[in-house]
Amino acid sequence: MKRHNGHMAAQLDEILENFDFLDDWEDRYRYVIELGKTLPEFPDEARTEENKVRGCVSQVWLTRTVEPDASGAPVISYKGDSDAHIVRGLVAIVLAVFSGRTAREIIETDIDALFDRIGLREHLTPQRSNGLKAMVERIRSDARMALTAA
């Protein structure tokens, strides 16, 4: 994964370091919940059916903006929210990975390797894992559409 000067990549590095530092899953869960609290305020008018992510048991909303970078490649930025604390933290992690990256980078990112590294998958309930997959699929499908449109 390429490093960016944007603060998102630094934030991701910080998240990974903190996960490496926390051995105990209780602490990691608390950290995921803390991450959820760092998400910017999500506007009520964006809590629409269209922005809702299908396949999540809790309610999850994602909004996106697509802007070309200097070379004209589509860069996709996200805002997100959930009505469940832990899921909101998962949204924060997913956005730290994907938001502000080019559509091509989004498609090429091996998110499963990252989730394995922080041990996320084996500690989530199947429903939460499916919700996580649904979020990632939604973002990947946005990236594919942005590439097609470009």
N, CA, C and O atoms as a GROMACS GRO file, in nm:
protein
  600
    1MET      N    1   0.083  -0.118   0.000
    1MET     CA    2   0.000   0.000   0.000
    1MET      C    3   0.088   0.124   0.000
    1MET      O    4   0.182   0.135   0.078
    2LYS      N    5   0.056   0.217  -0.087
    2LYS     CA    6   0.137   0.339  -0.094
    2LYS      C    7   0.113   0.428   0.027
    2LYS      O    8   0.003   0.430   0.082
    3ARG      N    9   0.214   0.499   0.067
    3ARG     CA   10   0.201   0.596   0.177
    3ARG      C   11   0.158   0.730   0.118
    3ARG      O   12   0.206   0.770   0.011
    4HIS      N   13   0.071   0.797   0.185
    4HIS     CA   14   0.028   0.929   0.140
    4HIS      C   15   0.067   1.031   0.243
    4HIS      O   16   0.087   0.999   0.360
    5ASN      N   17   0.078   1.157   0.200
    5ASN     CA   18   0.102   1.262   0.296
    5ASN      C   19  -0.029   1.298   0.366
    5ASN      O   20  -0.029   1.361   0.472
    6GLY      N   21  -0.142   1.257   0.305
    6GLY     CA   22  -0.271   1.285   0.365
    6GLY      C   23  -0.277   1.228   0.504
    6GLY      O   24  -0.208   1.130   0.534
    7HIS      N   25  -0.358   1.286   0.592
    7HIS     CA   26  -0.354   1.240   0.731
    7HIS      C   27  -0.418   1.104   0.748
    7HIS      O   28  -0.398   1.039   0.851
    8MET      N   29  -0.495   1.058   0.648
    8MET     CA   30  -0.561   0.929   0.661
    8MET      C   31  -0.461   0.815   0.674
    8MET      O   32  -0.479   0.726   0.758
    9ALA      N   33  -0.356   0.815   0.593
    9ALA     CA   34  -0.258   0.707   0.597
    9ALA      C   35  -0.187   0.704   0.734
    9ALA      O   36  -0.164   0.597   0.791
   10ALA      N   37  -0.154   0.821   0.783
   10ALA     CA   38  -0.088   0.830   0.914
   10ALA      C   39  -0.183   0.774   1.019
   10ALA      O   40  -0.141   0.703   1.110
   11GLN      N   41  -0.309   0.807   1.005
   11GLN     CA   42  -0.407   0.760   1.101
   11GLN      C   43  -0.413   0.608   1.098
   11GLN      O   44  -0.424   0.543   1.202
   12LEU      N   45  -0.406   0.551   0.978
   12LEU     CA   46  -0.410   0.405   0.966
   12LEU      C   47  -0.288   0.344   1.034
   12LEU      O   48  -0.300   0.246   1.107
   13ASP      N   49  -0.170   0.402   1.011
   13ASP     CA   50  -0.048   0.352   1.076
   13ASP      C   51  -0.064   0.355   1.228
   13ASP      O   52  -0.026   0.262   1.298
   14GLU      N   53  -0.123   0.464   1.276
   14GLU     CA   54  -0.142   0.481   1.419
   14GLU      C   55  -0.237   0.373   1.472
   14GLU      O   56  -0.214   0.314   1.578
   15ILE      N   57  -0.345   0.349   1.398
   15ILE     CA   58  -0.441   0.245   1.438
   15ILE      C   59  -0.372   0.109   1.447
   15ILE      O   60  -0.390   0.036   1.544
   16LEU      N   61  -0.292   0.077   1.343
   16LEU     CA   62  -0.223  -0.053   1.342
   16LEU      C   63  -0.125  -0.064   1.458
   16LEU      O   64  -0.117  -0.168   1.523
   17GLU      N   65  -0.052   0.044   1.485
   17GLU     CA   66   0.044   0.042   1.597
   17GLU      C   67  -0.029   0.019   1.730
   17GLU      O   68   0.016  -0.058   1.815
   18ASN      N   69  -0.142   0.086   1.745
   18ASN     CA   70  -0.217   0.072   1.869
   18ASN      C   71  -0.270  -0.070   1.885
   18ASN      O   72  -0.271  -0.124   1.995
   19PHE      N   73  -0.316  -0.130   1.774
   19PHE     CA   74  -0.361  -0.269   1.782
   19PHE      C   75  -0.247  -0.362   1.821
   19PHE      O   76  -0.264  -0.453   1.902
   20ASP      N   77  -0.128  -0.338   1.762
   20ASP     CA   78  -0.012  -0.420   1.796
   20ASP      C   79   0.021  -0.408   1.945
   20ASP      O   80   0.064  -0.504   2.009
   21PHE      N   81   0.000  -0.290   1.998
   21PHE     CA   82   0.035  -0.260   2.136
   21PHE      C   83  -0.062  -0.324   2.235
   21PHE      O   84  -0.023  -0.365   2.344
   22LEU      N   85  -0.191  -0.332   2.196
   22LEU     CA   86  -0.294  -0.387   2.286
   22LEU      C   87  -0.303  -0.538   2.268
   22LEU      O   88  -0.344  -0.585   2.162
   23ASP      N   89  -0.265  -0.613   2.370
   23ASP     CA   90  -0.267  -0.759   2.358
   23ASP      C   91  -0.405  -0.815   2.386
   23ASP      O   92  -0.448  -0.914   2.326
   24ASP      N   93  -0.474  -0.749   2.477
   24ASP     CA   94  -0.595  -0.805   2.531
   24ASP      C   95  -0.716  -0.764   2.445
   24ASP      O   96  -0.728  -0.648   2.407
   25TRP      N   97  -0.804  -0.860   2.415
   25TRP     CA   98  -0.917  -0.828   2.328
   25TRP      C   99  -1.016  -0.733   2.391
   25TRP      O  100  -1.083  -0.658   2.320
   26GLU      N  101  -1.027  -0.737   2.525
   26GLU     CA  102  -1.113  -0.638   2.592
   26GLU      C  103  -1.065  -0.497   2.558
   26GLU      O  104  -1.144  -0.409   2.525
   27ASP      N  105  -0.932  -0.479   2.568
   27ASP     CA  106  -0.874  -0.347   2.540
   27ASP      C  107  -0.893  -0.310   2.394
   27ASP      O  108  -0.921  -0.195   2.361
   28ARG      N  109  -0.878  -0.408   2.307
   28ARG     CA  110  -0.894  -0.381   2.164
   28ARG      C  111  -1.037  -0.339   2.132
   28ARG      O  112  -1.059  -0.247   2.053
   29TYR      N  113  -1.133  -0.407   2.193
   29TYR     CA  114  -1.274  -0.368   2.173
   29TYR      C  115  -1.296  -0.225   2.220
   29TYR      O  116  -1.361  -0.145   2.151
   30ARG      N  117  -1.242  -0.194   2.338
   30ARG     CA  118  -1.257  -0.057   2.389
   30ARG      C  119  -1.195   0.042   2.292
   30ARG      O  120  -1.249   0.150   2.269
   31TYR      N  121  -1.080   0.005   2.236
   31TYR     CA  122  -1.012   0.092   2.140
   31TYR      C  123  -1.098   0.112   2.014
   31TYR      O  124  -1.107   0.223   1.961
   32VAL      N  125  -1.159   0.004   1.965
   32VAL     CA  126  -1.245   0.014   1.846
   32VAL      C  127  -1.360   0.111   1.875
   32VAL      O  128  -1.396   0.193   1.790
   33ILE      N  129  -1.418   0.101   1.995
   33ILE     CA  130  -1.527   0.192   2.034
   33ILE      C  131  -1.477   0.336   2.040
   33ILE      O  132  -1.545   0.429   1.997
   34GLU      N  133  -1.355   0.356   2.096
   34GLU     CA  134  -1.294   0.489   2.099
   34GLU      C  135  -1.278   0.545   1.958
   34GLU      O  136  -1.306   0.662   1.933
   35LEU      N  137  -1.232   0.459   1.865
   35LEU     CA  138  -1.214   0.503   1.727
   35LEU      C  139  -1.346   0.553   1.669
   35LEU      O  140  -1.350   0.652   1.595
   36GLY      N  141  -1.452   0.483   1.703
   36GLY     CA  142  -1.585   0.524   1.654
   36GLY      C  143  -1.620   0.664   1.698
   36GLY      O  144  -1.689   0.737   1.626
   37LYS      N  145  -1.571   0.702   1.816
   37LYS     CA  146  -1.601   0.837   1.868
   37LYS      C  147  -1.523   0.945   1.794
   37LYS      O  148  -1.554   1.063   1.805
   38THR      N  149  -1.421   0.904   1.717
   38THR     CA  150  -1.342   1.004   1.645
   38THR      C  151  -1.404   1.038   1.509
   38THR      O  152  -1.358   1.131   1.441
   39LEU      N  153  -1.506   0.964   1.468
   39LEU     CA  154  -1.569   0.995   1.339
   39LEU      C  155  -1.632   1.133   1.346
   39LEU      O  156  -1.694   1.170   1.446
   40PRO      N  157  -1.617   1.211   1.237
   40PRO     CA  158  -1.682   1.342   1.236
   40PRO      C  159  -1.834   1.328   1.245
   40PRO      O  160  -1.890   1.224   1.208
   41GLU      N  161  -1.898   1.431   1.293
   41GLU     CA  162  -2.045   1.434   1.302
   41GLU      C  163  -2.105   1.398   1.167
   41GLU      O  164  -2.063   1.451   1.064
   42PHE      N  165  -2.203   1.308   1.167
   42PHE     CA  166  -2.266   1.264   1.042
   42PHE      C  167  -2.401   1.334   1.030
   42PHE      O  168  -2.484   1.324   1.120
   43PRO      N  169  -2.423   1.406   0.920
   43PRO     CA  170  -2.547   1.485   0.910
   43PRO      C  171  -2.672   1.396   0.905
   43PRO      O  172  -2.675   1.295   0.836
   44ASP      N  173  -2.775   1.437   0.980
   44ASP     CA  174  -2.899   1.360   0.984
   44ASP      C  175  -2.960   1.340   0.847
   44ASP      O  176  -3.016   1.234   0.817
   45GLU      N  177  -2.949   1.443   0.762
   45GLU     CA  178  -3.012   1.431   0.629
   45GLU      C  179  -2.941   1.328   0.541
   45GLU      O  180  -2.993   1.291   0.436
   46ALA      N  181  -2.823   1.282   0.583
   46ALA     CA  182  -2.751   1.180   0.506
   46ALA      C  183  -2.790   1.038   0.551
   46ALA      O  184  -2.746   0.939   0.492
   47ARG      N  185  -2.872   1.029   0.657
   47ARG     CA  186  -2.916   0.897   0.704
   47ARG      C  187  -3.035   0.850   0.619
   47ARG      O  188  -3.147   0.837   0.667
   48THR      N  189  -3.007   0.825   0.492
   48THR     CA  190  -3.112   0.789   0.398
   48THR      C  191  -3.101   0.642   0.361
   48THR      O  192  -2.999   0.577   0.387
   49GLU      N  193  -3.207   0.591   0.300
   49GLU     CA  194  -3.206   0.453   0.252
   49GLU      C  195  -3.092   0.433   0.153
   49GLU      O  196  -3.023   0.331   0.154
   50GLU      N  197  -3.073   0.532   0.067
   50GLU     CA  198  -2.972   0.522  -0.039
   50GLU      C  199  -2.831   0.509   0.019
   50GLU      O  200  -2.747   0.438  -0.036
   51ASN      N  201  -2.805   0.578   0.130
   51ASN     CA  202  -2.671   0.574   0.192
   51ASN      C  203  -2.652   0.457   0.287
   51ASN      O  204  -2.542   0.431   0.335
   52LYS      N  205  -2.762   0.385   0.313
   52LYS     CA  206  -2.754   0.273   0.407
   52LYS      C  207  -2.679   0.157   0.341
   52LYS      O  208  -2.698   0.129   0.223
   53VAL      N  209  -2.594   0.090   0.421
   53VAL     CA  210  -2.521  -0.026   0.368
   53VAL      C  211  -2.604  -0.151   0.393
   53VAL      O  212  -2.634  -0.186   0.508
   54ARG      N  213  -2.640  -0.219   0.285
   54ARG     CA  214  -2.717  -0.344   0.300
   54ARG      C  215  -2.626  -0.452   0.356
   54ARG      O  216  -2.505  -0.454   0.330
   55GLY      N  217  -2.685  -0.543   0.432
   55GLY     CA  218  -2.606  -0.656   0.481
   55GLY      C  219  -2.546  -0.632   0.618
   55GLY      O  220  -2.478  -0.719   0.672
   56CYS      N  221  -2.570  -0.515   0.675
   56CYS     CA  222  -2.525  -0.488   0.811
   56CYS      C  223  -2.644  -0.506   0.904
   56CYS      O  224  -2.754  -0.458   0.875
   57VAL      N  225  -2.624  -0.574   1.016
   57VAL     CA  226  -2.732  -0.592   1.112
   57VAL      C  227  -2.764  -0.459   1.178
   57VAL      O  228  -2.880  -0.422   1.192
   58SER      N  229  -2.659  -0.387   1.220
   58SER     CA  230  -2.681  -0.252   1.273
   58SER      C  231  -2.699  -0.160   1.153
   58SER      O  232  -2.671  -0.198   1.040
   59GLN      N  233  -2.746  -0.041   1.180
   59GLN     CA  234  -2.759   0.055   1.071
   59GLN      C  235  -2.621   0.116   1.044
   59GLN      O  236  -2.553   0.162   1.135
   60VAL      N  237  -2.582   0.114   0.918
   60VAL     CA  238  -2.457   0.178   0.877
   60VAL      C  239  -2.487   0.266   0.757
   60VAL      O  240  -2.554   0.225   0.663
   61TRP      N  241  -2.436   0.390   0.762
   61TRP     CA  242  -2.453   0.482   0.649
   61TRP      C  243  -2.316   0.526   0.598
   61TRP      O  244  -2.225   0.551   0.677
   62LEU      N  245  -2.303   0.534   0.467
   62LEU     CA  246  -2.181   0.585   0.405
   62LEU      C  247  -2.219   0.688   0.299
   62LEU      O  248  -2.309   0.664   0.219
   63THR      N  249  -2.149   0.801   0.299
   63THR     CA  250  -2.164   0.895   0.188
   63THR      C  251  -2.027   0.910   0.123
   63THR      O  252  -1.924   0.895   0.190
   64ARG      N  253  -2.025   0.940  -0.006
   64ARG     CA  254  -1.896   0.952  -0.076
   64ARG      C  255  -1.892   1.078  -0.161
   64ARG      O  256  -1.994   1.127  -0.208
   65THR      N  257  -1.771   1.128  -0.180
   65THR     CA  258  -1.747   1.232  -0.279
   65THR      C  259  -1.632   1.184  -0.365
   65THR      O  260  -1.536   1.125  -0.315
   66VAL      N  261  -1.642   1.209  -0.495
   66VAL     CA  262  -1.538   1.167  -0.588
   66VAL      C  263  -1.480   1.292  -0.651
   66VAL      O  264  -1.552   1.373  -0.710
   67GLU      N  265  -1.349   1.308  -0.639
   67GLU     CA  266  -1.278   1.423  -0.696
   67GLU      C  267  -1.158   1.370  -0.773
   67GLU      O  268  -1.090   1.280  -0.724
   68PRO      N  269  -1.130   1.424  -0.893
   68PRO     CA  270  -1.008   1.380  -0.962
   68PRO      C  271  -0.883   1.435  -0.892
   68PRO      O  272  -0.884   1.547  -0.841
   69ASP      N  273  -0.775   1.355  -0.890
   69ASP     CA  274  -0.648   1.407  -0.839
   69ASP      C  275  -0.576   1.480  -0.952
   69ASP      O  276  -0.632   1.498  -1.060
   70ALA      N  277  -0.451   1.521  -0.929
   70ALA     CA  278  -0.377   1.600  -1.028
   70ALA      C  279  -0.368   1.529  -1.163
   70ALA      O  280  -0.368   1.593  -1.268
   71SER      N  281  -0.360   1.395  -1.159
   71SER     CA  282  -0.347   1.322  -1.285
   71SER      C  283  -0.484   1.285  -1.343
   71SER      O  284  -0.493   1.220  -1.447
   72GLY      N  285  -0.592   1.328  -1.275
   72GLY     CA  286  -0.725   1.298  -1.326
   72GLY      C  287  -0.784   1.167  -1.276
   72GLY      O  288  -0.896   1.133  -1.310
   73ALA      N  289  -0.708   1.094  -1.193
   73ALA     CA  290  -0.760   0.968  -1.138
   73ALA      C  291  -0.866   0.999  -1.032
   73ALA      O  292  -0.849   1.093  -0.954
   74PRO      N  293  -0.975   0.922  -1.029
   74PRO     CA  294  -1.079   0.950  -0.929
   74PRO      C  295  -1.034   0.915  -0.787
   74PRO      O  296  -0.988   0.804  -0.760
   75VAL      N  297  -1.047   1.012  -0.696
   75VAL     CA  298  -1.017   0.992  -0.554
   75VAL      C  299  -1.150   0.994  -0.480
   75VAL      O  300  -1.230   1.086  -0.495
   76ILE      N  301  -1.173   0.891  -0.398
   76ILE     CA  302  -1.302   0.879  -0.331
   76ILE      C  303  -1.284   0.902  -0.181
   76ILE      O  304  -1.202   0.838  -0.116
   77SER      N  305  -1.363   0.995  -0.128
   77SER     CA  306  -1.359   1.023   0.015
   77SER      C  307  -1.494   0.988   0.076
   77SER      O  308  -1.599   1.007   0.014
   78TYR      N  309  -1.490   0.937   0.198
   78TYR     CA  310  -1.611   0.889   0.264
   78TYR      C  311  -1.635   0.955   0.397
   78TYR      O  312  -1.543   0.999   0.465
   79LYS      N  313  -1.762   0.961   0.432
   79LYS     CA  314  -1.803   0.986   0.570
   79LYS      C  315  -1.894   0.869   0.606
   79LYS      O  316  -1.963   0.815   0.519
   80GLY      N  317  -1.894   0.831   0.733
   80GLY     CA  318  -1.978   0.718   0.771
   80GLY      C  319  -2.023   0.726   0.915
   80GLY      O  320  -1.969   0.802   0.995
   81ASP      N  321  -2.123   0.645   0.946
   81ASP     CA  322  -2.173   0.639   1.083
   81ASP      C  323  -2.249   0.508   1.102
   81ASP      O  324  -2.287   0.442   1.006
   82SER      N  325  -2.271   0.474   1.230
   82SER     CA  326  -2.352   0.357   1.264
   82SER      C  327  -2.423   0.386   1.394
   82SER      O  328  -2.379   0.472   1.472
   83ASP      N  329  -2.532   0.315   1.418
   83ASP     CA  330  -2.604   0.333   1.544
   83ASP      C  331  -2.550   0.242   1.654
   83ASP      O  332  -2.600   0.244   1.766
   84ALA      N  333  -2.448   0.161   1.622
   84ALA     CA  334  -2.390   0.071   1.723
   84ALA      C  335  -2.244   0.110   1.747
   84ALA      O  336  -2.169   0.134   1.653
   85HIS      N  337  -2.204   0.117   1.875
   85HIS     CA  338  -2.069   0.166   1.910
   85HIS      C  339  -1.957   0.090   1.841
   85HIS      O  340  -1.868   0.149   1.780
   86ILE      N  341  -1.961  -0.043   1.852
   86ILE     CA  342  -1.849  -0.121   1.799
   86ILE      C  343  -1.846  -0.110   1.647
   86ILE      O  344  -1.738  -0.103   1.587
   87VAL      N  345  -1.964  -0.110   1.586
   87VAL     CA  346  -1.971  -0.101   1.439
   87VAL      C  347  -1.921   0.035   1.393
   87VAL      O  348  -1.857   0.047   1.288
   88ARG      N  349  -1.952   0.137   1.470
   88ARG     CA  350  -1.904   0.271   1.438
   88ARG      C  351  -1.750   0.274   1.436
   88ARG      O  352  -1.690   0.342   1.354
   89GLY      N  353  -1.690   0.200   1.529
   89GLY     CA  354  -1.544   0.188   1.531
   89GLY      C  355  -1.493   0.115   1.408
   89GLY      O  356  -1.389   0.151   1.353
   90LEU      N  357  -1.567   0.012   1.364
   90LEU     CA  358  -1.528  -0.060   1.242
   90LEU      C  359  -1.539   0.032   1.121
   90LEU      O  360  -1.455   0.027   1.031
   91VAL      N  361  -1.641   0.116   1.119
   91VAL     CA  362  -1.655   0.216   1.012
   91VAL      C  363  -1.531   0.305   1.011
   91VAL      O  364  -1.475   0.333   0.905
   92ALA      N  365  -1.487   0.349   1.129
   92ALA     CA  366  -1.369   0.436   1.139
   92ALA      C  367  -1.246   0.367   1.081
   92ALA      O  368  -1.166   0.431   1.012
   93ILE      N  369  -1.229   0.236   1.109
   93ILE     CA  370  -1.114   0.162   1.056
   93ILE      C  371  -1.123   0.151   0.904
   93ILE      O  372  -1.024   0.174   0.834
   94VAL      N  373  -1.241   0.114   0.854
   94VAL     CA  374  -1.260   0.099   0.709
   94VAL      C  375  -1.233   0.232   0.638
   94VAL      O  376  -1.170   0.234   0.532
   95LEU      N  377  -1.279   0.344   0.696
   95LEU     CA  378  -1.256   0.474   0.634
   95LEU      C  379  -1.108   0.513   0.640
   95LEU      O  380  -1.056   0.576   0.548
   96ALA      N  381  -1.041   0.475   0.750
   96ALA     CA  382  -0.897   0.505   0.759
   96ALA      C  383  -0.821   0.432   0.648
   96ALA      O  384  -0.721   0.482   0.598
   97VAL      N  385  -0.870   0.314   0.610
   97VAL     CA  386  -0.805   0.236   0.505
   97VAL      C  387  -0.836   0.294   0.367
   97VAL      O  388  -0.745   0.310   0.285
   98PHE      N  389  -0.962   0.327   0.341
   98PHE     CA  390  -1.005   0.356   0.204
   98PHE      C  391  -1.028   0.503   0.171
   98PHE      O  392  -1.007   0.544   0.057
   99SER      N  393  -1.072   0.582   0.267
   99SER     CA  394  -1.116   0.718   0.234
   99SER      C  395  -0.998   0.806   0.190
   99SER      O  396  -0.892   0.805   0.252
  100GLY      N  397  -1.019   0.881   0.083
  100GLY     CA  398  -0.914   0.970   0.034
  100GLY      C  399  -0.814   0.901  -0.056
  100GLY      O  400  -0.709   0.958  -0.087
  101ARG      N  401  -0.844   0.780  -0.100
  101ARG     CA  402  -0.754   0.708  -0.191
  101ARG      C  403  -0.813   0.704  -0.331
  101ARG      O  404  -0.932   0.729  -0.350
  102THR      N  405  -0.729   0.673  -0.428
  102THR     CA  406  -0.780   0.662  -0.565
  102THR      C  407  -0.860   0.534  -0.578
  102THR      O  408  -0.843   0.439  -0.501
  103ALA      N  409  -0.949   0.533  -0.676
  103ALA     CA  410  -1.033   0.416  -0.701
  103ALA      C  411  -0.945   0.293  -0.724
  103ALA      O  412  -0.976   0.184  -0.676
  104ARG      N  413  -0.837   0.312  -0.798
  104ARG     CA  414  -0.748   0.198  -0.826
  104ARG      C  415  -0.686   0.143  -0.698
  104ARG      O  416  -0.681   0.022  -0.677
  105GLU      N  417  -0.639   0.233  -0.611
  105GLU     CA  418  -0.580   0.190  -0.483
  105GLU      C  419  -0.684   0.116  -0.398
  105GLU      O  420  -0.652   0.016  -0.333
  106ILE      N  421  -0.806   0.165  -0.400
  106ILE     CA  422  -0.912   0.100  -0.322
  106ILE      C  423  -0.929  -0.044  -0.369
  106ILE      O  424  -0.938  -0.136  -0.288
  107ILE      N  425  -0.933  -0.062  -0.501
  107ILE     CA  426  -0.953  -0.196  -0.556
  107ILE      C  427  -0.833  -0.286  -0.524
  107ILE      O  428  -0.849  -0.406  -0.502
  108GLU      N  429  -0.712  -0.227  -0.522
  108GLU     CA  430  -0.592  -0.308  -0.502
  108GLU      C  431  -0.558  -0.334  -0.356
  108GLU      O  432  -0.470  -0.415  -0.327
  109THR      N  433  -0.625  -0.268  -0.263
  109THR     CA  434  -0.593  -0.283  -0.120
  109THR      C  435  -0.638  -0.420  -0.068
  109THR      O  436  -0.753  -0.460  -0.088
  110ASP      N  437  -0.549  -0.491  -0.004
  110ASP     CA  438  -0.582  -0.621   0.054
  110ASP      C  439  -0.630  -0.601   0.197
  110ASP      O  440  -0.554  -0.613   0.294
  111ILE      N  441  -0.759  -0.571   0.208
  111ILE     CA  442  -0.814  -0.540   0.339
  111ILE      C  443  -0.817  -0.663   0.430
  111ILE      O  444  -0.807  -0.651   0.552
  112ASP      N  445  -0.831  -0.782   0.370
  112ASP     CA  446  -0.836  -0.903   0.452
  112ASP      C  447  -0.705  -0.924   0.527
  112ASP      O  448  -0.704  -0.964   0.643
  113ALA      N  449  -0.594  -0.897   0.459
  113ALA     CA  450  -0.463  -0.911   0.524
  113ALA      C  451  -0.454  -0.815   0.643
  113ALA      O  452  -0.400  -0.849   0.748
  114LEU      N  453  -0.509  -0.697   0.623
  114LEU     CA  454  -0.505  -0.597   0.730
  114LEU      C  455  -0.591  -0.643   0.849
  114LEU      O  456  -0.548  -0.634   0.964
  115PHE      N  457  -0.713  -0.692   0.820
  115PHE     CA  458  -0.800  -0.739   0.928
  115PHE      C  459  -0.736  -0.856   1.000
  115PHE      O  460  -0.748  -0.869   1.122
  116ASP      N  461  -0.668  -0.944   0.924
  116ASP     CA  462  -0.600  -1.057   0.987
  116ASP      C  463  -0.489  -1.007   1.078
  116ASP      O  464  -0.469  -1.058   1.188
  117ARG      N  465  -0.416  -0.906   1.030
  117ARG     CA  466  -0.305  -0.853   1.109
  117ARG      C  467  -0.352  -0.803   1.244
  117ARG      O  468  -0.286  -0.824   1.346
  118ILE      N  469  -0.466  -0.735   1.246
  118ILE     CA  470  -0.514  -0.685   1.376
  118ILE      C  471  -0.605  -0.786   1.446
  118ILE      O  472  -0.660  -0.758   1.553
  119GLY      N  473  -0.621  -0.904   1.383
  119GLY     CA  474  -0.696  -1.010   1.449
  119GLY      C  475  -0.844  -0.981   1.459
  119GLY      O  476  -0.915  -1.036   1.543
  120LEU      N  477  -0.889  -0.894   1.370
  120LEU     CA  478  -1.027  -0.850   1.380
  120LEU      C  479  -1.125  -0.961   1.347
  120LEU      O  480  -1.224  -0.980   1.417
  121ARG      N  481  -1.097  -1.034   1.240
  121ARG     CA  482  -1.199  -1.126   1.192
  121ARG      C  483  -1.234  -1.236   1.290
  121ARG      O  484  -1.351  -1.269   1.308
  122GLU      N  485  -1.130  -1.293   1.355
  122GLU     CA  486  -1.165  -1.405   1.443
  122GLU      C  487  -1.230  -1.359   1.573
  122GLU      O  488  -1.279  -1.441   1.650
  123HIS      N  489  -1.233  -1.228   1.598
  123HIS     CA  490  -1.295  -1.179   1.721
  123HIS      C  491  -1.428  -1.109   1.699
  123HIS      O  492  -1.486  -1.054   1.792
  124LEU      N  493  -1.477  -1.111   1.576
  124LEU     CA  494  -1.607  -1.049   1.550
  124LEU      C  495  -1.713  -1.157   1.537
  124LEU      O  496  -1.684  -1.268   1.491
  125THR      N  497  -1.834  -1.124   1.576
  125THR     CA  498  -1.945  -1.217   1.554
  125THR      C  499  -1.964  -1.230   1.403
  125THR      O  500  -1.929  -1.139   1.328
  126PRO      N  501  -2.018  -1.344   1.357
  126PRO     CA  502  -2.042  -1.360   1.213
  126PRO      C  503  -2.123  -1.244   1.154
  126PRO      O  504  -2.097  -1.200   1.042
  127GLN      N  505  -2.222  -1.195   1.230
  127GLN     CA  506  -2.303  -1.084   1.178
  127GLN      C  507  -2.218  -0.959   1.157
  127GLN      O  508  -2.232  -0.889   1.056
  128ARG      N  509  -2.130  -0.931   1.254
  128ARG     CA  510  -2.046  -0.811   1.240
  128ARG      C  511  -1.948  -0.830   1.125
  128ARG      O  512  -1.920  -0.736   1.050
  129SER      N  513  -1.894  -0.952   1.111
  129SER     CA  514  -1.804  -0.980   0.998
  129SER      C  515  -1.874  -0.957   0.865
  129SER      O  516  -1.816  -0.900   0.773
  130ASN      N  517  -1.998  -1.002   0.857
  130ASN     CA  518  -2.073  -0.981   0.734
  130ASN      C  519  -2.098  -0.833   0.708
  130ASN      O  520  -2.094  -0.787   0.594
  131GLY      N  521  -2.124  -0.759   0.814
  131GLY     CA  522  -2.145  -0.616   0.802
  131GLY      C  523  -2.019  -0.547   0.750
  131GLY      O  524  -2.024  -0.457   0.666
  132LEU      N  525  -1.905  -0.593   0.803
  132LEU     CA  526  -1.776  -0.538   0.761
  132LEU      C  527  -1.754  -0.567   0.612
  132LEU      O  528  -1.712  -0.479   0.537
  133LYS      N  529  -1.784  -0.691   0.572
  133LYS     CA  530  -1.771  -0.730   0.431
  133LYS      C  531  -1.861  -0.645   0.343
  133LYS      O  532  -1.822  -0.603   0.234
  134ALA      N  533  -1.983  -0.620   0.392
  134ALA     CA  534  -2.080  -0.541   0.315
  134ALA      C  535  -2.027  -0.399   0.294
  134ALA      O  536  -2.042  -0.342   0.186
  135MET      N  537  -1.965  -0.341   0.398
  135MET     CA  538  -1.909  -0.206   0.386
  135MET      C  539  -1.798  -0.203   0.282
  135MET      O  540  -1.794  -0.116   0.195
  136VAL      N  541  -1.708  -0.302   0.291
  136VAL     CA  542  -1.594  -0.308   0.200
  136VAL      C  543  -1.643  -0.328   0.056
  136VAL      O  544  -1.592  -0.266  -0.037
  137GLU      N  545  -1.744  -0.416   0.039
  137GLU     CA  546  -1.800  -0.440  -0.094
  137GLU      C  547  -1.859  -0.313  -0.154
  137GLU      O  548  -1.841  -0.284  -0.272
  138ARG      N  549  -1.931  -0.239  -0.070
  138ARG     CA  550  -1.993  -0.114  -0.113
  138ARG      C  551  -1.884  -0.016  -0.164
  138ARG      O  552  -1.900   0.047  -0.268
  139ILE      N  553  -1.775  -0.006  -0.089
  139ILE     CA  554  -1.667   0.087  -0.125
  139ILE      C  555  -1.597   0.039  -0.252
  139ILE      O  556  -1.564   0.120  -0.339
  140ARG      N  557  -1.574  -0.092  -0.263
  140ARG     CA  558  -1.510  -0.146  -0.384
  140ARG      C  559  -1.598  -0.124  -0.506
  140ARG      O  560  -1.549  -0.093  -0.615
  141SER      N  561  -1.729  -0.141  -0.487
  141SER     CA  562  -1.818  -0.124  -0.601
  141SER      C  563  -1.822   0.024  -0.643
  141SER      O  564  -1.830   0.054  -0.762
  142ASP      N  565  -1.816   0.116  -0.545
  142ASP     CA  566  -1.804   0.259  -0.578
  142ASP      C  567  -1.679   0.285  -0.660
  142ASP      O  568  -1.681   0.360  -0.758
  143ALA      N  569  -1.569   0.221  -0.619
  143ALA     CA  570  -1.440   0.241  -0.687
  143ALA      C  571  -1.448   0.189  -0.831
  143ALA      O  572  -1.397   0.253  -0.924
  144ARG      N  573  -1.511   0.073  -0.849
  144ARG     CA  574  -1.524   0.019  -0.985
  144ARG      C  575  -1.607   0.112  -1.072
  144ARG      O  576  -1.575   0.135  -1.189
  145MET      N  577  -1.716   0.166  -1.015
  145MET     CA  578  -1.801   0.259  -1.091
  145MET      C  579  -1.724   0.386  -1.125
  145MET      O  580  -1.737   0.439  -1.236
  146ALA      N  581  -1.645   0.436  -1.030
  146ALA     CA  582  -1.568   0.559  -1.054
  146ALA      C  583  -1.466   0.537  -1.166
  146ALA      O  584  -1.443   0.626  -1.248
  147LEU      N  585  -1.406   0.418  -1.168
  147LEU     CA  586  -1.309   0.388  -1.275
  147LEU      C  587  -1.376   0.377  -1.411
  147LEU      O  588  -1.324   0.425  -1.511
  148THR      N  589  -1.493   0.315  -1.413
  148THR     CA  590  -1.568   0.303  -1.537
  148THR      C  591  -1.608   0.440  -1.588
  148THR      O  592  -1.598   0.469  -1.707
  149ALA      N  593  -1.653   0.526  -1.495
  149ALA     CA  594  -1.696   0.661  -1.532
  149ALA      C  595  -1.578   0.744  -1.581
  149ALA      O  596  -1.591   0.827  -1.670
  150ALA      N  597  -1.460   0.718  -1.520
  150ALA     CA  598  -1.341   0.794  -1.561
  150ALA      C  599  -1.299   0.742  -1.698
  150ALA      O  600  -1.202   0.789  -1.755
   0.00000   0.00000   0.00000
